[in-house]
Amino acid sequence: MTDTFDRVSTNMAENDDLILADEHNILLNQNASSENNTWKVLIVDDEEEIHVVTRLALHDFSFGGRHLEFVSAFSGQEARKLIQEHPDTAVILLDVVMETDDAGLEVARFIRQELGNHFVRLILRTGQPGLAPERRVLKVYDINDYRAKTELTQDRLFSVIYTALSSYRDLVALARSRHQLIGLVNEIEQLSHLAARDLQMPLNHVVSAVRRIGGQEKELSQANLAEDFLEIRGNVYAMQSALNKLVALTSVGRFNESRELVDCNAIVSDVLLDLDGMFQSSHANLHCETLPTVYACRRQLMQLFKNLISNAIQFTEGREPEIYISAMTHERNWLFTVSDTGVGIRPENHSGLFNLFHRDTSDGTGTDSGVGLAICEKIVRWHGGKIWLESELGKGSTFYFTIPLAE
């Protein structure tokens, strides 16, 4: 044990022995549930006292209104396992020499290269700096900070963690903004196709019909006038429908919309009330597991579930629709599934299903007509997640979407 950590523990309150005992019990309890309002810090060191003193030194630390949640690993092998179980870890305090002289460096390589996790901040703590030269380590292993254990006083440790969390928060926010920007670029490209296909073509037909009426007014029979009128009316309705759907798309995913803690169980209950008529007429059954509370826009989340559930009812033929909703943690996200027993979707249509105004009604295989799924994709993207599906003709479809665990 280093002199620095000895000084930290010596300067604690007189009842430190009792606190150390409590901290020891926390160390042994690796199955404690994770809270979304904390920053996860993984302590990797083969000396148990290092874990205890680190927790004590940072017990009152907070950043952005959130406290720290500690996870402990006592070897490089255990650290590799825990980072996969806790991919939302913000900071790792990583010892170099454990079961081998370079065990910590192997953990860093595993996280950056094999897991591809470049969000978590890696802070190397070593009692033997000569075994891991600073310049080489920072460059080769993508380490964010390098400290000798002897220099990490309580105040210095506080500063290091504060800086690391600030960097982690900004990286996550930047990644979310980039994700949204890519989606907006794709949306603009789709809107250009919409202008040419869904608005320009019907308008051209209307203009042609009006010209025929104006240029041949005396020669046109009543039947011809009626036929032209029906064509004009049909195309005007088509343009109106396209514009209405476009308005619906642009009304979701605005940057200035606020987020809050939203109970997804309450969201599904509200959707059931809104879709009561569809459920009554189709005799659909909804099987919903207990869902989490997420940090999201309530209005958008309700629209997302409403679109997916109504699609599941609409595209089930010849039997009562059975809909299943569940959620589980996956990497840094909540992973939601909405499954149905409908007619399914052809594999060749999967990739374009979330495109604006995608259509595939030629064989009634249950793909969305309009912007319903495009709205779903935009809502999920706005929250920093992804949406995709698995489906097989005649066996139903399962839509998956992710919502980040925390900011």
C-alpha positions in Angstrom: 0.0 0.0 0.0 1.4 3.4 -0.9 2.1 6.3 1.5 -0.5 8.4 -0.3 -3.4 6.1 0.3 -2.2 5.6 3.9 -2.4 9.3 4.4 -5.9 9.4 2.9 -7.2 6.7 5.1 -5.4 8.1 8.2 -7.1 11.5 7.8 -10.6 10.0 7.7 -13.0 10.2 10.7 -12.4 8.3 13.8 -15.0 5.7 13.0 -13.2 4.7 9.7 -13.0 1.1 10.8 -16.8 0.9 10.7 -16.9 2.6 7.3 -14.2 0.3 6.0 -16.3 -2.7 7.1 -19.3 -1.3 5.2 -17.3 -0.7 2.1 -15.9 -4.2 2.3 -19.4 -5.6 2.2 -20.2 -3.4 -0.8 -17.2 -4.8 -2.6 -18.5 -8.3 -2.1 -21.9 -7.4 -3.4 -21.3 -7.3 -7.2 -25.0 -8.0 -8.0 -26.2 -4.6 -6.7 -28.7 -3.1 -9.1 -27.5 -0.3 -11.4 -29.2 3.1 -11.1 -29.6 5.3 -14.2 -28.9 8.5 -12.2 -25.3 7.6 -11.4 -21.9 7.5 -13.2 -20.4 4.1 -13.2 -16.7 3.8 -12.2 -14.9 0.5 -12.6 -12.0 0.0 -10.2 -9.5 -2.6 -11.4 -6.8 -3.5 -8.9 -5.6 -6.6 -7.2 -5.2 -4.9 -3.9 -8.5 -4.8 -2.0 -7.5 -1.9 0.1 -7.1 0.2 -3.0 -10.8 -0.4 -3.8 -11.9 0.5 -0.3 -9.8 3.7 0.0 -10.8 4.9 -3.5 -14.5 4.5 -2.6 -14.0 6.4 0.6 -12.1 9.2 -1.1 -14.9 9.7 -3.6 -17.9 8.8 -1.5 -19.3 12.4 -1.6 -18.4 13.0 -5.3 -21.1 14.3 -7.7 -21.0 15.6 -11.2 -24.0 17.0 -13.1 -26.3 16.1 -10.2 -25.3 12.4 -10.3 -23.2 10.5 -7.8 -20.8 7.6 -8.5 -21.6 3.9 -8.7 -18.6 1.7 -8.1 -17.9 -1.7 -9.7 -14.8 -3.6 -8.6 -12.6 -6.1 -10.5 -9.5 -7.7 -8.8 -7.9 -9.0 -12.0 -7.6 -8.2 -15.7 -9.7 -11.2 -16.6 -12.5 -10.1 -14.2 -12.3 -6.6 -15.6 -12.9 -7.9 -19.2 -16.0 -9.7 -18.0 -17.4 -6.7 -16.0 -16.9 -4.1 -18.8 -19.0 -6.3 -21.0 -21.7 -6.6 -18.3 -21.5 -2.8 -17.7 -20.9 -1.2 -21.1 -22.3 2.1 -19.8 -19.2 2.5 -17.5 -17.9 6.1 -17.7 -14.5 5.8 -16.1 -12.1 2.9 -15.4 -9.3 3.3 -12.8 -7.0 0.6 -14.1 -3.9 -0.9 -12.4 -1.2 -2.2 -14.7 0.5 -5.0 -12.8 -2.0 -7.7 -11.5 -1.9 -11.3 -12.4 0.7 -10.4 -15.0 3.0 -7.4 -15.5 0.9 -6.1 -18.3 -2.6 -7.3 -17.3 -4.0 -3.7 -17.2 -2.6 -2.9 -20.6 -4.3 -6.0 -22.0 -7.6 -4.9 -20.5 -7.1 -1.5 -22.2 -6.4 -3.2 -25.6 -9.4 -5.4 -25.2 -11.7 -2.5 -24.5 -10.5 -0.3 -27.3 -9.8 -2.9 -30.0 -12.0 -5.9 -29.4 -15.1 -4.2 -27.9 -14.6 -1.0 -29.8 -15.5 1.1 -26.8 -14.0 4.5 -27.2 -16.4 6.3 -24.9 -15.2 5.0 -21.5 -12.3 7.0 -20.0 -9.3 4.9 -19.1 -7.2 6.2 -16.2 -4.0 4.1 -15.7 -2.8 3.9 -12.1 0.4 2.1 -11.4 2.8 1.7 -8.6 5.6 0.6 -10.9 5.8 3.3 -13.7 9.0 1.7 -15.2 7.0 -1.3 -16.3 4.7 0.8 -18.5 6.5 3.9 -19.9 4.0 6.8 -20.1 4.5 8.0 -23.7 4.2 4.5 -25.2 1.2 3.6 -23.1 -0.8 6.7 -23.9 -0.1 6.3 -27.7 -0.5 2.6 -28.2 -3.3 1.8 -25.8 -5.4 4.9 -26.1 -5.2 5.7 -22.4 -6.8 9.0 -21.4 -4.7 9.6 -18.2 -1.7 8.1 -16.6 -1.0 8.5 -12.9 1.4 7.0 -10.4 -0.4 5.8 -7.3 1.9 7.9 -5.2 0.7 11.2 -6.7 -3.0 10.5 -6.5 -4.0 12.3 -3.3 -7.7 12.7 -2.5 -7.9 16.1 -4.1 -6.0 15.0 -7.2 -8.2 11.9 -7.6 -11.2 14.2 -7.3 -9.9 16.4 -10.1 -9.0 13.4 -12.4 -12.4 11.9 -12.1 -14.2 15.2 -12.6 -12.2 15.8 -15.8 -12.8 12.3 -17.1 -16.6 12.5 -16.5 -16.7 15.8 -18.3 -15.0 14.3 -21.3 -17.2 11.2 -21.3 -20.4 13.3 -21.1 -19.3 15.5 -24.0 -18.3 12.4 -26.1 -21.7 10.8 -25.6 -23.5 14.1 -26.4 -21.4 14.5 -29.5 -22.1 11.0 -30.7 -25.8 11.5 -30.3 -25.7 14.8 -32.2 -23.8 13.1 -35.0 -26.3 10.3 -35.1 -29.2 12.8 -35.4 -27.4 14.8 -38.1 -26.8 11.7 -40.2 -30.5 10.9 -39.9 -31.5 14.5 -40.9 -29.3 14.3 -44.0 -31.0 11.0 -45.0 -34.3 12.6 -44.4 -33.6 15.6 -46.7 -32.5 13.2 -49.5 -35.8 11.3 -49.1 -37.8 14.5 -49.1 -36.3 15.4 -52.5 -37.6 12.1 -53.9 -40.9 12.8 -52.3 -41.2 16.1 -54.1 -40.6 14.5 -57.4 -42.8 11.4 -56.9 -45.6 12.0 -54.5 -46.3 15.7 -55.2 -45.0 16.6 -58.6 -46.6 13.7 -60.5 -50.1 14.2 -59.1 -49.8 17.9 -59.7 -48.8 17.4 -63.3 -51.9 15.2 -63.9 -54.1 17.9 -62.4 -52.5 20.6 -64.6 -53.0 18.4 -67.7 -56.7 17.8 -66.9 -57.3 21.5 -66.3 -55.7 22.4 -69.6 -57.9 19.8 -71.4 -61.0 21.4 -69.9 -59.8 24.9 -70.7 -58.7 24.2 -74.2 -61.6 22.0 -75.4 -64.4 23.4 -73.3 -67.0 23.3 -76.2 -66.0 19.9 -77.5 -65.9 18.0 -74.2 -69.0 15.9 -73.4 -70.5 15.6 -70.0 -68.8 12.1 -69.6 -65.4 13.5 -70.4 -65.9 16.4 -67.9 -66.9 13.9 -65.2 -63.8 11.7 -66.0 -61.5 14.7 -65.8 -63.1 15.9 -62.6 -62.6 12.5 -61.0 -59.0 12.5 -62.1 -58.4 16.0 -60.7 -60.1 15.1 -57.4 -58.1 11.9 -57.0 -54.8 13.6 -57.6 -55.7 16.5 -55.3 -56.5 14.0 -52.5 -53.2 12.2 -53.2 -51.3 15.5 -52.8 -53.3 16.4 -49.7 -52.5 13.0 -48.1 -48.8 13.3 -48.9 -48.6 16.7 -47.4 -50.5 15.6 -44.3 -48.1 12.8 -43.8 -45.2 15.1 -44.4 -46.5 17.5 -41.7 -46.8 14.5 -39.3 -43.2 13.6 -40.0 -41.8 17.1 -39.4 -43.7 17.4 -36.2 -41.6 14.8 -34.4 -37.9 14.9 -33.5 -37.6 18.6 -33.0 -34.3 19.6 -31.4 -36.0 21.9 -28.8 -38.3 19.2 -27.4 -37.6 18.4 -23.7 -37.0 15.0 -22.2 -38.1 13.7 -18.8 -38.3 10.4 -17.0 -41.1 8.5 -18.7 -42.7 5.3 -17.4 -43.2 3.1 -20.5 -45.9 1.0 -18.8 -48.0 4.2 -18.5 -47.3 5.0 -22.2 -48.5 1.6 -23.3 -51.7 2.0 -21.2 -52.4 5.4 -22.9 -51.8 3.8 -26.3 -54.3 1.1 -25.5 -57.0 3.7 -24.7 -56.3 5.5 -28.0 -56.4 2.3 -30.0 -59.4 0.9 -28.1 -61.5 0.8 -31.3 -58.9 -1.2 -33.2 -58.5 -3.7 -30.4 -62.3 -4.1 -30.1 -62.9 -4.6 -33.8 -59.9 -6.9 -34.4 -60.1 -8.8 -31.0 -56.3 -8.2 -30.7 -54.5 -9.3 -27.5 -51.6 -7.4 -26.1 -49.0 -9.2 -23.9 -46.7 -6.7 -22.2 -44.0 -7.4 -19.8 -43.0 -4.9 -17.1 -41.3 -2.0 -19.0 -38.6 0.4 -17.7 -38.7 4.1 -17.0 -36.5 5.9 -19.6 -35.3 9.4 -20.2 -37.3 10.5 -23.2 -39.8 12.8 -24.8 -43.2 11.4 -23.6 -45.2 12.6 -26.7 -42.7 11.0 -29.1 -42.5 7.8 -27.2 -46.3 7.5 -27.2 -46.3 8.0 -31.0 -43.6 5.4 -31.4 -45.6 2.7 -29.5 -48.8 3.7 -31.2 -47.4 3.3 -34.7 -45.8 -0.1 -34.0 -48.9 -1.5 -32.2 -51.4 -0.3 -34.8 -49.2 -1.7 -37.6 -49.2 -5.1 -35.8 -53.0 -5.1 -35.7 -53.5 -3.8 -39.2 -51.2 -6.4 -40.9 -52.6 -9.5 -39.2 -55.1 -11.3 -41.4 -57.5 -14.2 -40.8 -56.9 -14.5 -37.0 -56.9 -12.5 -33.8 -53.7 -10.4 -33.6 -51.3 -11.3 -30.8 -48.8 -8.6 -29.8 -45.9 -9.0 -27.5 -43.9 -6.2 -25.9 -40.8 -6.5 -23.8 -37.5 -4.7 -22.8 -34.1 -5.6 -21.6 -30.7 -3.9 -21.1 -28.3 -4.3 -24.0 -24.9 -2.6 -24.0 -25.6 1.1 -23.1 -29.3 0.9 -24.0 -32.7 -0.4 -23.2 -33.6 -2.8 -26.0 -37.4 -2.9 -26.7 -39.1 -5.6 -28.8 -42.6 -5.4 -30.3 -43.6 -8.7 -31.9 -46.7 -9.7 -33.8 -48.2 -12.8 -35.4 -49.1 -11.1 -38.7 -48.4 -11.8 -42.3 -44.8 -10.8 -42.2 -42.6 -8.8 -44.5 -40.6 -10.0 -47.5 -36.8 -10.1 -46.8 -36.0 -7.9 -49.8 -38.1 -5.1 -48.3 -36.5 -5.0 -44.9 -33.7 -2.5 -45.8 -36.0 0.2 -47.2 -38.9 -0.3 -44.8 -38.1 2.9 -42.7 -37.6 5.1 -45.8 -40.0 8.0 -46.2 -43.2 6.9 -48.1 -42.0 3.4 -48.5 -44.7 1.2 -50.1 -45.1 -2.5 -50.7 -48.8 -3.3 -51.1 -48.6 -5.4 -54.2 -49.0 -8.7 -52.4 -50.4 -7.5 -49.1 -47.3 -8.6 -47.1 -47.8 -6.2 -44.4 -45.3 -3.4 -45.0 -46.1 0.1 -44.0 -47.7 2.6 -46.5 -46.9 6.2 -45.8 -44.7 7.5 -43.1 -45.6 5.5 -40.0 -42.3 3.6 -39.8 -40.3 6.6 -41.0 -41.7 8.5 -38.0 -40.7 5.6 -35.8 -37.2 5.7 -37.1 -37.0 9.4 -36.6 -38.2 9.2 -33.0 -35.7 6.5 -32.1 -32.9 8.3 -33.9 -33.8 11.6 -32.0 -33.4 9.7 -28.8 -30.0 8.4 -29.8 -31.1 4.8 -30.6 -31.6 2.5 -33.6 -34.6 0.6 -34.9 -34.6 -2.6 -37.1 -36.7 -5.7 -37.6 -36.8 -9.4 -38.1 -39.6 -10.9 -40.1 -40.6 -14.0 -42.1 -43.6 -14.3 -44.4 -46.5 -15.9 -42.7 -44.8 -15.9 -39.3 -45.1 -12.3 -38.2 -42.6 -9.6 -37.5 -40.5 -8.3 -34.6 -39.4 -4.7 -34.4 -36.4 -3.9 -32.2 -35.5 -0.4 -31.0 -33.0 1.0 -28.5 -33.2 3.9 -26.1 -30.0 4.9 -24.2 -29.9 4.0 -20.5 -28.9 7.6 -19.5 -27.5 10.8 -20.8 
